[in-house]
Amino acid sequence: QVQLVESGGGLVQPGGSLRLSCVASGRTGTTYAMGWFRQAPGKEREFVAGINWSGSDTYHRDSVKGRFTISREKMKNTVHLQMSSLKAEDTAVYYCVSCQFGPADTIRTGRAFDYWGQGTQVTVSS
């Protein structure tokens, strides 16, 4: 089992920045990839960003490219999502995810992630 705990959410004005963090514990030695999903009220959940465990490959959905950056600190079993130039449409609950197995396109499709954190709220509003 893997436990994921997110932090860093909050209220920020449009154009502002936030850094989300996710600490993984438990059986993290065989982690294959990690990522972030988000779900806004009344909308479907969407895959935001993914990173392989070595950190050598990342993915960001088109709507956040150039504004969000996913990264990881291997020794701390931590993944970050640096969010800049935030917009109202970024408002959502953000979930950290991980998986221990998956196909080669896992970090681009988000389909293989089976461990989820409890979520952290990000609200972008003036």
ROSEFI-562625 format. One record per residue: residue in one letter; x, z, y of N, C-alpha, C in turn. Coordinates in steps of 0.2 Angstrom, whole numbers, m for minus. Each point is the difference from the previous one (the first is absolute). Last residue first. Layout:
BEGIN
<atom residuo="A" n_x="X" n_z="Z" n_y="Y" ca_x="X" ca_z="Z" ca_y="Y" c_x="X" c_z="Z" c_y="Y"/>
...
***
This chain:
BEGIN
<atom residuo="S" n_x="m52" n_z="m36" n_y="183" ca_x="1" ca_z="2" ca_y="7" c_x="m4" c_z="6" c_y="2"/>
<atom residuo="S" n_x="8" n_z="m8" n_y="m26" ca_x="m5" ca_z="0" ca_y="5" c_x="2" c_z="2" c_y="7"/>
<atom residuo="V" n_x="6" n_z="m2" n_y="m28" ca_x="2" ca_z="m3" ca_y="6" c_x="m5" c_z="m1" c_y="5"/>
<atom residuo="T" n_x="6" n_z="15" n_y="m24" ca_x="m5" ca_z="m2" ca_y="5" c_x="3" c_z="m3" c_y="6"/>
<atom residuo="V" n_x="4" n_z="8" n_y="m27" ca_x="4" ca_z="m3" ca_y="6" c_x="m6" c_z="m3" c_y="4"/>
<atom residuo="Q" n_x="3" n_z="18" n_y="m22" ca_x="m4" ca_z="m4" ca_y="4" c_x="4" c_z="m2" c_y="6"/>
<atom residuo="T" n_x="6" n_z="4" n_y="m27" ca_x="1" ca_z="3" ca_y="7" c_x="m4" c_z="m4" c_y="5"/>
<atom residuo="G" n_x="1" n_z="5" n_y="m29" ca_x="m1" ca_z="m4" ca_y="6" c_x="1" c_z="4" c_y="6"/>
<atom residuo="Q" n_x="4" n_z="5" n_y="m24" ca_x="m7" ca_z="2" ca_y="2" c_x="m2" c_z="m4" c_y="6"/>
<atom residuo="G" n_x="17" n_z="m11" n_y="m18" ca_x="0" ca_z="6" ca_y="3" c_x="m7" c_z="1" c_y="3"/>
<atom residuo="W" n_x="7" n_z="m14" n_y="m23" ca_x="m3" ca_z="0" ca_y="7" c_x="1" c_z="7" c_y="3"/>
<atom residuo="Y" n_x="7" n_z="m18" n_y="m22" ca_x="1" ca_z="7" ca_y="2" c_x="m2" c_z="m1" c_y="8"/>
<atom residuo="D" n_x="1" n_z="m19" n_y="m13" ca_x="m5" ca_z="4" ca_y="m3" c_x="1" c_z="7" c_y="1"/>
<atom residuo="F" n_x="6" n_z="m28" n_y="6" ca_x="1" ca_z="7" ca_y="2" c_x="m5" c_z="4" c_y="m3"/>
<atom residuo="A" n_x="3" n_z="m24" n_y="m1" ca_x="2" ca_z="4" ca_y="m6" c_x="1" c_z="7" c_y="2"/>
<atom residuo="R" n_x="m7" n_z="m19" n_y="15" ca_x="m5" ca_z="1" ca_y="m6" c_x="2" c_z="5" c_y="m5"/>
<atom residuo="G" n_x="10" n_z="m10" n_y="22" ca_x="m3" ca_z="7" ca_y="0" c_x="m4" c_z="2" c_y="m6"/>
<atom residuo="T" n_x="13" n_z="m21" n_y="9" ca_x="m7" ca_z="0" ca_y="m2" c_x="m3" c_z="7" c_y="0"/>
<atom residuo="R" n_x="23" n_z="m4" n_y="5" ca_x="m3" ca_z="m5" ca_y="4" c_x="m8" c_z="0" c_y="m1"/>
<atom residuo="I" n_x="16" n_z="13" n_y="m13" ca_x="1" ca_z="3" ca_y="7" c_x="m4" c_z="m5" c_y="5"/>
<atom residuo="T" n_x="1" n_z="m5" n_y="m24" ca_x="m3" ca_z="6" ca_y="2" c_x="0" c_z="2" c_y="7"/>
<atom residuo="D" n_x="8" n_z="m20" n_y="m14" ca_x="m3" ca_z="0" ca_y="6" c_x="m3" c_z="6" c_y="3"/>
<atom residuo="A" n_x="11" n_z="m2" n_y="m22" ca_x="5" ca_z="m2" ca_y="5" c_x="m3" c_z="0" c_y="7"/>
<atom residuo="P" n_x="m13" n_z="15" n_y="m18" ca_x="3" ca_z="m7" ca_y="0" c_x="4" c_z="m1" c_y="6"/>
<atom residuo="G" n_x="m2" n_z="25" n_y="m10" ca_x="m4" ca_z="m5" ca_y="3" c_x="3" c_z="m7" c_y="0"/>
<atom residuo="F" n_x="2" n_z="30" n_y="m4" ca_x="1" ca_z="m7" ca_y="m3" c_x="m4" c_z="m5" c_y="5"/>
<atom residuo="Q" n_x="1" n_z="22" n_y="6" ca_x="6" ca_z="1" ca_y="m4" c_x="1" c_z="m7" c_y="m4"/>
<atom residuo="C" n_x="m12" n_z="8" n_y="25" ca_x="m1" ca_z="m2" ca_y="m7" c_x="6" c_z="0" c_y="m3"/>
<atom residuo="S" n_x="m14" n_z="8" n_y="25" ca_x="6" ca_z="m1" ca_y="m4" c_x="m2" c_z="m2" c_y="m7"/>
<atom residuo="V" n_x="m10" n_z="5" n_y="28" ca_x="m1" ca_z="m1" ca_y="m7" c_x="7" c_z="m2" c_y="m4"/>
<atom residuo="C" n_x="m14" n_z="11" n_y="24" ca_x="6" ca_z="m2" ca_y="m3" c_x="m1" c_z="m1" c_y="m7"/>
<atom residuo="Y" n_x="m17" n_z="m2" n_y="22" ca_x="1" ca_z="3" ca_y="m7" c_x="7" c_z="m3" c_y="m2"/>
<atom residuo="Y" n_x="m17" n_z="3" n_y="24" ca_x="6" ca_z="m4" ca_y="m4" c_x="2" c_z="4" c_y="m6"/>
<atom residuo="V" n_x="m22" n_z="m4" n_y="17" ca_x="3" ca_z="5" ca_y="m4" c_x="5" c_z="m4" c_y="m4"/>
<atom residuo="A" n_x="m7" n_z="m9" n_y="24" ca_x="m2" ca_z="1" ca_y="m7" c_x="3" c_z="6" c_y="m3"/>
<atom residuo="T" n_x="2" n_z="m18" n_y="23" ca_x="m3" ca_z="7" ca_y="m2" c_x="m3" c_z="0" c_y="m7"/>
<atom residuo="D" n_x="10" n_z="m19" n_y="12" ca_x="4" ca_z="3" ca_y="m4" c_x="m2" c_z="7" c_y="m2"/>
<atom residuo="E" n_x="m10" n_z="m14" n_y="17" ca_x="m2" ca_z="m3" ca_y="m7" c_x="5" c_z="3" c_y="m5"/>
<atom residuo="A" n_x="4" n_z="4" n_y="23" ca_x="m6" ca_z="4" ca_y="m2" c_x="m2" c_z="m2" c_y="m8"/>
<atom residuo="K" n_x="25" n_z="m2" n_y="7" ca_x="m6" ca_z="m3" ca_y="2" c_x="m6" c_z="4" c_y="m2"/>
<atom residuo="L" n_x="29" n_z="3" n_y="3" ca_x="m6" ca_z="1" ca_y="m3" c_x="m6" c_z="m3" c_y="3"/>
<atom residuo="S" n_x="26" n_z="m1" n_y="1" ca_x="m5" ca_z="m4" ca_y="4" c_x="m7" c_z="1" c_y="m4"/>
<atom residuo="S" n_x="17" n_z="9" n_y="m16" ca_x="1" ca_z="m1" ca_y="7" c_x="m5" c_z="m4" c_y="3"/>
<atom residuo="M" n_x="8" n_z="15" n_y="m23" ca_x="m5" ca_z="m4" ca_y="3" c_x="1" c_z="0" c_y="7"/>
<atom residuo="Q" n_x="12" n_z="6" n_y="m25" ca_x="1" ca_z="1" ca_y="7" c_x="m5" c_z="m5" c_y="3"/>
<atom residuo="L" n_x="2" n_z="13" n_y="m24" ca_x="m3" ca_z="m6" ca_y="3" c_x="1" c_z="1" c_y="8"/>
<atom residuo="H" n_x="13" n_z="10" n_y="m24" ca_x="m2" ca_z="1" ca_y="7" c_x="m4" c_z="m7" c_y="2"/>
<atom residuo="V" n_x="9" n_z="16" n_y="m23" ca_x="m2" ca_z="m7" ca_y="3" c_x="m3" c_z="1" c_y="6"/>
<atom residuo="T" n_x="16" n_z="16" n_y="m19" ca_x="m5" ca_z="m1" ca_y="6" c_x="0" c_z="m7" c_y="2"/>
<atom residuo="N" n_x="15" n_z="14" n_y="m16" ca_x="m7" ca_z="m3" ca_y="m3" c_x="m5" c_z="m1" c_y="5"/>
<atom residuo="K" n_x="24" n_z="6" n_y="4" ca_x="m6" ca_z="5" ca_y="1" c_x="m6" c_z="m2" c_y="m3"/>
<atom residuo="M" n_x="19" n_z="m13" n_y="m2" ca_x="3" ca_z="7" ca_y="m2" c_x="m6" c_z="5" c_y="1"/>
<atom residuo="K" n_x="m3" n_z="m23" n_y="7" ca_x="0" ca_z="1" ca_y="m8" c_x="1" c_z="7" c_y="m2"/>
<atom residuo="E" n_x="m12" n_z="m11" n_y="21" ca_x="6" ca_z="4" ca_y="0" c_x="1" c_z="2" c_y="m8"/>
<atom residuo="R" n_x="m13" n_z="m22" n_y="14" ca_x="0" ca_z="6" ca_y="m5" c_x="7" c_z="4" c_y="1"/>
<atom residuo="S" n_x="m19" n_z="m18" n_y="14" ca_x="6" ca_z="1" ca_y="m2" c_x="0" c_z="6" c_y="m5"/>
<atom residuo="I" n_x="m16" n_z="m19" n_y="16" ca_x="1" ca_z="4" ca_y="m6" c_x="7" c_z="1" c_y="m2"/>
<atom residuo="T" n_x="m14" n_z="m8" n_y="24" ca_x="6" ca_z="m1" ca_y="m4" c_x="0" c_z="6" c_y="m6"/>
<atom residuo="F" n_x="m16" n_z="m14" n_y="21" ca_x="1" ca_z="5" ca_y="m5" c_x="6" c_z="m1" c_y="m4"/>
<atom residuo="R" n_x="m5" n_z="m15" n_y="17" ca_x="m3" ca_z="6" ca_y="3" c_x="2" c_z="6" c_y="m4"/>
<atom residuo="G" n_x="4" n_z="m23" n_y="m6" ca_x="3" ca_z="1" ca_y="6" c_x="m2" c_z="6" c_y="4"/>
<atom residuo="K" n_x="m16" n_z="m7" n_y="m18" ca_x="7" ca_z="m3" ca_y="0" c_x="2" c_z="1" c_y="7"/>
<atom residuo="V" n_x="m22" n_z="5" n_y="m8" ca_x="4" ca_z="5" ca_y="2" c_x="7" c_z="m2" c_y="1"/>
<atom residuo="S" n_x="m18" n_z="m14" n_y="m8" ca_x="m3" ca_z="3" ca_y="6" c_x="5" c_z="5" c_y="3"/>
<atom residuo="D" n_x="5" n_z="m12" n_y="m21" ca_x="1" ca_z="m4" ca_y="6" c_x="m3" c_z="4" c_y="6"/>
<atom residuo="R" n_x="9" n_z="14" n_y="m20" ca_x="m5" ca_z="m5" ca_y="0" c_x="0" c_z="m3" c_y="7"/>
<atom residuo="H" n_x="22" n_z="9" n_y="m13" ca_x="m5" ca_z="2" ca_y="5" c_x="m6" c_z="m5" c_y="0"/>
<atom residuo="Y" n_x="23" n_z="8" n_y="m17" ca_x="m6" ca_z="m5" ca_y="2" c_x="m4" c_z="4" c_y="5"/>
<atom residuo="T" n_x="27" n_z="1" n_y="m13" ca_x="m6" ca_z="3" ca_y="3" c_x="m5" c_z="m6" c_y="2"/>
<atom residuo="D" n_x="25" n_z="7" n_y="m15" ca_x="m5" ca_z="m5" ca_y="2" c_x="m6" c_z="4" c_y="3"/>
<atom residuo="S" n_x="20" n_z="12" n_y="m6" ca_x="2" ca_z="m7" ca_y="1" c_x="m5" c_z="m5" c_y="2"/>
<atom residuo="G" n_x="m1" n_z="24" n_y="m8" ca_x="m1" ca_z="m1" ca_y="7" c_x="3" c_z="m7" c_y="2"/>
<atom residuo="S" n_x="m3" n_z="11" n_y="m22" ca_x="7" ca_z="0" ca_y="3" c_x="0" c_z="m1" c_y="8"/>
<atom residuo="W" n_x="m21" n_z="1" n_y="m12" ca_x="3" ca_z="6" ca_y="0" c_x="8" c_z="0" c_y="2"/>
<atom residuo="N" n_x="m19" n_z="m17" n_y="10" ca_x="3" ca_z="1" ca_y="m7" c_x="4" c_z="7" c_y="0"/>
<atom residuo="I" n_x="m21" n_z="m6" n_y="17" ca_x="7" ca_z="0" ca_y="m1" c_x="2" c_z="1" c_y="m7"/>
<atom residuo="G" n_x="m23" n_z="m7" n_y="18" ca_x="3" ca_z="2" ca_y="m6" c_x="8" c_z="0" c_y="0"/>
<atom residuo="A" n_x="m25" n_z="m1" n_y="16" ca_x="7" ca_z="m1" ca_y="0" c_x="2" c_z="3" c_y="m7"/>
<atom residuo="V" n_x="m24" n_z="m2" n_y="6" ca_x="4" ca_z="m1" ca_y="7" c_x="7" c_z="m2" c_y="m1"/>
<atom residuo="F" n_x="m26" n_z="m2" n_y="m13" ca_x="7" ca_z="2" ca_y="m1" c_x="4" c_z="m2" c_y="6"/>
<atom residuo="E" n_x="m27" n_z="7" n_y="m1" ca_x="5" ca_z="m5" ca_y="0" c_x="7" c_z="2" c_y="m1"/>
<atom residuo="R" n_x="m29" n_z="7" n_y="m3" ca_x="7" ca_z="2" ca_y="0" c_x="5" c_z="m6" c_y="0"/>
<atom residuo="E" n_x="m24" n_z="m3" n_y="11" ca_x="3" ca_z="1" ca_y="m6" c_x="7" c_z="2" c_y="1"/>
<atom residuo="K" n_x="m19" n_z="8" n_y="17" ca_x="4" ca_z="m6" ca_y="m2" c_x="3" c_z="1" c_y="m7"/>
<atom residuo="G" n_x="m13" n_z="16" n_y="14" ca_x="m5" ca_z="m6" ca_y="m1" c_x="4" c_z="m6" c_y="m3"/>
<atom residuo="P" n_x="15" n_z="18" n_y="11" ca_x="m7" ca_z="1" ca_y="m1" c_x="m4" c_z="m7" c_y="m1"/>
<atom residuo="A" n_x="26" n_z="m1" n_y="m6" ca_x="m4" ca_z="2" ca_y="6" c_x="m7" c_z="1" c_y="m2"/>
<atom residuo="Q" n_x="24" n_z="1" n_y="m14" ca_x="m7" ca_z="m2" ca_y="0" c_x="m3" c_z="3" c_y="6"/>
<atom residuo="R" n_x="26" n_z="m7" n_y="m13" ca_x="m4" ca_z="4" ca_y="5" c_x="m7" c_z="m2" c_y="m1"/>
<atom residuo="F" n_x="26" n_z="1" n_y="m13" ca_x="m6" ca_z="m3" ca_y="1" c_x="m4" c_z="4" c_y="6"/>
<atom residuo="W" n_x="27" n_z="m2" n_y="m10" ca_x="m5" ca_z="3" ca_y="4" c_x="m6" c_z="m5" c_y="0"/>
<atom residuo="G" n_x="23" n_z="5" n_y="m18" ca_x="m3" ca_z="m4" ca_y="5" c_x="m5" c_z="4" c_y="4"/>
<atom residuo="M" n_x="21" n_z="m2" n_y="m22" ca_x="m5" ca_z="4" ca_y="4" c_x="m3" c_z="m5" c_y="6"/>
<atom residuo="A" n_x="14" n_z="m2" n_y="m26" ca_x="m2" ca_z="m2" ca_y="6" c_x="m4" c_z="5" c_y="4"/>
<atom residuo="Y" n_x="10" n_z="4" n_y="m21" ca_x="2" ca_z="m7" ca_y="0" c_x="m1" c_z="m2" c_y="7"/>
<atom residuo="T" n_x="6" n_z="24" n_y="m13" ca_x="m4" ca_z="m3" ca_y="5" c_x="2" c_z="m7" c_y="1"/>
<atom residuo="T" n_x="8" n_z="19" n_y="m15" ca_x="m1" ca_z="m7" ca_y="m2" c_x="m5" c_z="m4" c_y="5"/>
<atom residuo="G" n_x="7" n_z="23" n_y="4" ca_x="6" ca_z="m3" ca_y="m2" c_x="m1" c_z="m7" c_y="m3"/>
<atom residuo="T" n_x="m16" n_z="17" n_y="8" ca_x="2" ca_z="m5" ca_y="5" c_x="6" c_z="m4" c_y="m3"/>
<atom residuo="R" n_x="m18" n_z="19" n_y="m7" ca_x="4" ca_z="m5" ca_y="m4" c_x="2" c_z="m6" c_y="4"/>
<atom residuo="G" n_x="m6" n_z="21" n_y="14" ca_x="m2" ca_z="0" ca_y="m7" c_x="5" c_z="m5" c_y="m3"/>
<atom residuo="S" n_x="m6" n_z="m2" n_y="26" ca_x="3" ca_z="5" ca_y="m4" c_x="m3" c_z="m1" c_y="m7"/>
<atom residuo="A" n_x="3" n_z="m12" n_y="27" ca_x="m2" ca_z="m1" ca_y="m7" c_x="3" c_z="6" c_y="m4"/>
<atom residuo="V" n_x="m7" n_z="m5" n_y="27" ca_x="5" ca_z="3" ca_y="m5" c_x="m3" c_z="m1" c_y="m7"/>
<atom residuo="C" n_x="m4" n_z="m13" n_y="25" ca_x="m3" ca_z="2" ca_y="m6" c_x="6" c_z="2" c_y="m5"/>
<atom residuo="S" n_x="m7" n_z="m6" n_y="29" ca_x="5" ca_z="2" ca_y="m6" c_x="m4" c_z="2" c_y="m6"/>
<atom residuo="L" n_x="m3" n_z="m14" n_y="26" ca_x="m3" ca_z="3" ca_y="m6" c_x="6" c_z="2" c_y="m5"/>
<atom residuo="R" n_x="m1" n_z="m5" n_y="28" ca_x="4" ca_z="0" ca_y="m6" c_x="m4" c_z="4" c_y="m6"/>
<atom residuo="L" n_x="m7" n_z="m13" n_y="25" ca_x="0" ca_z="6" ca_y="m4" c_x="4" c_z="m2" c_y="m6"/>
<atom residuo="S" n_x="m6" n_z="m9" n_y="27" ca_x="3" ca_z="0" ca_y="m6" c_x="m1" c_z="6" c_y="m4"/>
<atom residuo="G" n_x="m13" n_z="m16" n_y="21" ca_x="4" ca_z="6" ca_y="m1" c_x="3" c_z="m1" c_y="m7"/>
<atom residuo="G" n_x="m16" n_z="m14" n_y="11" ca_x="7" ca_z="m2" ca_y="2" c_x="5" c_z="6" c_y="m2"/>
<atom residuo="P" n_x="m25" n_z="7" n_y="3" ca_x="2" ca_z="m7" ca_y="m2" c_x="7" c_z="m1" c_y="3"/>
<atom residuo="Q" n_x="m4" n_z="25" n_y="m5" ca_x="m3" ca_z="m5" ca_y="4" c_x="2" c_z="m7" c_y="m2"/>
<atom residuo="V" n_x="m3" n_z="22" n_y="m17" ca_x="4" ca_z="m3" ca_y="4" c_x="m3" c_z="m5" c_y="5"/>
<atom residuo="L" n_x="m3" n_z="21" n_y="m20" ca_x="m3" ca_z="m4" ca_y="5" c_x="5" c_z="m3" c_y="5"/>
<atom residuo="G" n_x="4" n_z="6" n_y="m27" ca_x="m2" ca_z="4" ca_y="6" c_x="m3" c_z="m5" c_y="5"/>
<atom residuo="G" n_x="18" n_z="4" n_y="m24" ca_x="m6" ca_z="m3" ca_y="3" c_x="m2" c_z="3" c_y="6"/>
<atom residuo="G" n_x="18" n_z="7" n_y="m16" ca_x="1" ca_z="m4" ca_y="6" c_x="m5" c_z="m4" c_y="3"/>
<atom residuo="S" n_x="4" n_z="7" n_y="m27" ca_x="0" ca_z="3" ca_y="6" c_x="1" c_z="m5" c_y="6"/>
<atom residuo="E" n_x="m6" n_z="2" n_y="m29" ca_x="2" ca_z="m3" ca_y="6" c_x="0" c_z="5" c_y="6"/>
<atom residuo="V" n_x="4" n_z="0" n_y="m28" ca_x="m2" ca_z="4" ca_y="5" c_x="1" c_z="m3" c_y="7"/>
<atom residuo="L" n_x="m1" n_z="m3" n_y="m29" ca_x="2" ca_z="m3" ca_y="6" c_x="m4" c_z="4" c_y="6"/>
<atom residuo="Q" n_x="8" n_z="1" n_y="m29" ca_x="m4" ca_z="3" ca_y="6" c_x="2" c_z="m3" c_y="7"/>
<atom residuo="V" n_x="1" n_z="m6" n_y="m29" ca_x="3" ca_z="0" ca_y="7" c_x="m5" c_z="2" c_y="5"/>
<atom residuo="Q" n_x="4" n_z="1" n_y="m29" ca_x="m4" ca_z="0" ca_y="6" c_x="4" c_z="0" c_y="6"/>
***
